[in-house]
Structures are given as structure tokens and as C-alpha cells.
């Protein structure tokens, strides 16, 4: 997914049984996260994203998209409940992950109020070599957009677990 392009729309059913269309959230900054119930990197970043969301309550929406072919509905429900996630959407057909081109979880796309991709990549700077986060790229991107600016950093490789595809 290219930076400064309109994000592809999708319509996915959530664990809340509602149909969520990406375009329904226009007017708010959107964090689209390709998410996993079992990836340890997602487990780690869920807490930091949830904490950041408490600062942005009315201006930002976080959509966690579950695209892994190997994760059951009960696994997704349990993980979402245990971690207190606001919206987990089920991408059983893998159309959303294919449209965005995500490869790992967590992999994040931050969209402007107009639905344009302004940041793509990792949640933070944790990697094989760096085990503790010192920067949150998602927070930097969202804070810039809230201030009416474009993020200084627009893209960095995501670090996490490979998305399991249908065979």
C-alpha cells in the first residue's frame, strides 16, 4: 500500500457481529492494524495501543483486523476480551489483507481523516536487536495528524509474525 493513496475500502464483520466499512469511519483518524490472537509481538503492542487510544478517545478509531487462516473464532474472541480490544474485524476471505498488502502482524496503516494512508509499518521500534520500545511510530503519526501535520516518518518495515494464508 503506497503512502499518500486512498486506502481501499472494505466491509468486514466484527466480533461484535456488526458490519464495519472502512469508509464509515471517514472524518476520524483510523489505525488499521493487521492483528493476531497468538503473535507475541501483537500481545506486546496491544497494551501500548490501548493506552494511547485512551488519549485520543473521540478523534481516532482503532480497527484490528484478524486475517490469519489458522486462528479460530473462539481464539479471536478470547484474545480480544482478555486484552480489552475495541474492535476486532474478521477477514476470513483475506480480501482486506490482500488489498492492503500486509505481510505480518502487527502491521499498521494510519489513515488521515480523508482515508489517505499517511503511515505504514511497525507499531514501534522493537526488533530482534532492540527488545524494549523507545519510540512509538503509530503515536508519532497520529499525534502529527491530530496537530494538522503529516507524519515525519511515513514508512518503516513492520516486525512481527507472518500472516498465515489460505492454501
Backbone torsions as a table, in degrees:
resi	resn	phi	psi	omega
1	UNK	NA	124.4	-178.3
2	UNK	-79.9	144.8	173.9
3	UNK	-68.0	149.3	179.3
4	UNK	67.0	23.4	174.4
5	UNK	-114.6	150.4	174.8
6	UNK	-65.2	129.4	179.3
7	UNK	-67.5	144.5	177.9
8	UNK	-66.8	137.6	178.6
9	UNK	-74.8	154.4	174.4
10	UNK	-146.9	162.1	173.6
11	UNK	-132.2	108.9	-177.3
12	UNK	-126.8	142.4	176.0
13	UNK	-79.0	137.7	179.1
14	UNK	-96.8	169.3	173.8
15	UNK	-60.9	-21.5	177.1
16	UNK	-79.6	3.3	178.2
17	UNK	74.9	-1.0	178.0
18	UNK	-86.2	153.9	173.4
19	UNK	-88.9	123.5	-179.0
20	UNK	-109.8	120.2	173.6
21	UNK	-103.3	133.7	179.3
22	UNK	-56.6	-41.7	-177.6
23	UNK	-63.2	-21.5	177.8
24	UNK	-66.8	-18.3	-176.8
25	UNK	-99.1	5.3	177.9
26	UNK	-57.3	146.8	-175.9
27	UNK	99.7	-15.0	175.2
28	UNK	-120.9	155.0	172.4
29	UNK	-74.3	137.4	-174.8
30	UNK	-121.1	130.4	170.5
31	UNK	-102.3	111.7	174.7
32	UNK	-99.3	115.2	-179.3
33	UNK	-117.7	124.6	170.6
34	UNK	-80.7	121.1	-158.9
35	UNK	-126.3	155.7	178.0
36	UNK	-138.4	145.4	176.1
37	UNK	-74.2	-27.3	-171.1
38	UNK	-113.6	-12.1	-178.4
39	UNK	-68.9	124.1	-178.6
40	UNK	-63.1	-27.3	178.5
41	UNK	-70.5	-34.9	176.2
42	UNK	-70.3	-42.1	177.9
43	UNK	-54.9	-44.3	-178.9
44	UNK	-66.0	-44.6	-174.7
45	UNK	-79.3	-20.5	178.2
46	UNK	-56.2	-43.2	-177.6
47	UNK	-64.8	-42.8	-178.6
48	UNK	-69.7	-38.5	177.4
49	UNK	-67.0	-40.4	178.4
50	UNK	-61.8	-41.8	178.7
51	UNK	-63.9	-43.0	179.0
52	UNK	-64.0	-39.1	-179.9
53	UNK	-60.0	-29.7	179.9
54	UNK	-65.2	-23.1	177.1
55	UNK	-82.3	-25.6	-170.8
56	UNK	-108.8	17.7	-166.7
57	UNK	-30.3	-57.8	-172.3
58	UNK	-91.1	-15.5	-172.1
59	UNK	-99.3	-16.7	-171.6
60	UNK	-131.3	141.4	173.5
61	UNK	-120.6	140.2	-180.0
62	UNK	-114.4	117.7	178.1
63	UNK	-112.5	110.8	176.8
64	UNK	-91.5	122.5	-176.5
65	UNK	-109.3	120.7	179.8
66	UNK	-94.9	108.8	-176.5
67	UNK	-115.2	-5.9	-177.0
68	UNK	-67.0	128.0	-178.6
69	UNK	-68.5	-21.3	-174.4
70	UNK	-94.6	1.6	-177.4
71	UNK	-102.0	125.5	-177.9
72	UNK	-78.6	161.2	177.4
73	UNK	-58.6	-41.2	-179.9
74	UNK	-65.8	-36.7	175.6
75	UNK	-62.2	-44.1	180.0
76	UNK	-63.5	-45.8	-179.9
77	UNK	-61.8	-45.3	-179.4
78	UNK	-62.9	-46.5	-179.2
79	UNK	-63.9	-44.1	-179.9
80	UNK	-62.2	-42.2	179.5
81	UNK	-66.5	-48.1	-178.2
82	UNK	-61.8	-34.8	-176.1
83	UNK	-96.4	-2.1	176.7
84	UNK	64.7	44.5	-178.1
85	UNK	-82.8	141.1	-177.4
86	UNK	-73.3	-43.9	-176.4
87	UNK	-148.3	114.6	173.1
88	UNK	-112.0	123.8	-178.1
89	UNK	-107.1	142.3	-175.6
90	UNK	-97.7	118.8	179.0
91	UNK	-108.6	61.0	-175.0
92	UNK	-61.1	-34.6	-179.3
93	UNK	-81.8	-10.1	-178.4
94	UNK	63.1	22.3	177.7
95	UNK	-68.5	-40.7	-178.6
96	UNK	-67.8	-46.0	-179.7
97	UNK	-62.7	-37.0	177.7
98	UNK	-67.8	-42.4	-179.1
99	UNK	-64.0	-38.0	179.8
100	UNK	-84.1	-22.4	-179.8
101	UNK	77.9	21.9	179.5
102	UNK	-69.0	146.8	-178.0
103	UNK	-118.2	-26.6	-174.7
104	UNK	-135.2	168.0	169.7
105	UNK	-120.5	134.6	-6.1
106	UNK	-80.8	136.7	171.5
107	UNK	-131.4	127.3	-167.5
108	UNK	-119.3	143.6	172.6
109	UNK	-125.7	121.8	176.6
110	UNK	-101.9	124.4	-176.2
111	UNK	-109.4	142.2	175.6
112	UNK	-69.6	174.6	178.3
113	UNK	-61.6	-20.7	179.1
114	UNK	-91.2	-2.8	179.5
115	UNK	88.5	15.9	-179.9
116	UNK	-91.1	136.2	178.7
117	UNK	-70.9	118.9	-179.4
118	UNK	-111.1	-19.3	176.7
119	UNK	-148.0	143.1	176.0
120	UNK	-143.7	129.7	173.6
121	UNK	147.1	-141.7	-175.3
122	UNK	-74.5	154.7	174.4
123	UNK	-69.2	-43.8	-175.8
124	UNK	-147.4	-167.2	-174.4
125	UNK	-97.2	17.6	175.5
126	UNK	-70.5	139.1	178.3
127	UNK	-152.0	-172.5	176.6
128	UNK	-58.6	-37.2	-176.5
129	UNK	-87.2	-25.5	-177.3
130	UNK	-121.5	111.8	-172.6
131	UNK	-91.3	-15.3	-178.4
132	UNK	-121.2	132.5	-178.3
133	UNK	-69.7	134.2	172.7
134	UNK	-115.5	-14.4	177.6
135	UNK	-139.2	144.1	171.0
136	UNK	-112.1	104.7	-178.8
137	UNK	-64.3	-34.6	179.0
138	UNK	-66.4	-45.7	179.0
139	UNK	-62.2	-41.4	178.4
140	UNK	-60.8	-43.8	-179.3
141	UNK	-65.3	-47.0	-178.9
142	UNK	-65.1	-44.8	179.9
143	UNK	-60.8	-38.6	177.2
144	UNK	-63.0	-47.1	179.8
145	UNK	-62.6	-39.3	177.8
146	UNK	-64.1	-29.4	178.6
147	UNK	-85.8	4.1	178.9
148	UNK	80.8	17.9	-179.3
149	UNK	-117.7	165.3	171.8
150	UNK	-87.4	148.5	177.9
151	UNK	-61.3	142.9	176.6
152	UNK	-67.8	-40.6	177.7
153	UNK	-103.1	122.0	-176.3
154	UNK	-107.2	-19.5	-177.8
155	UNK	-156.2	137.1	175.0
156	UNK	-152.6	143.9	-178.0
157	UNK	-57.5	138.4	176.0
158	UNK	-78.1	148.8	-179.2
159	UNK	-123.8	123.7	179.8
160	UNK	173.3	-149.5	-176.4
161	UNK	-99.3	138.8	179.0
162	UNK	-60.1	141.0	175.1
163	UNK	-75.0	129.4	-179.1
164	UNK	-83.4	121.9	-176.9
165	UNK	-95.7	158.6	170.9
166	UNK	-65.6	144.2	178.0
167	UNK	-109.4	NA	NA
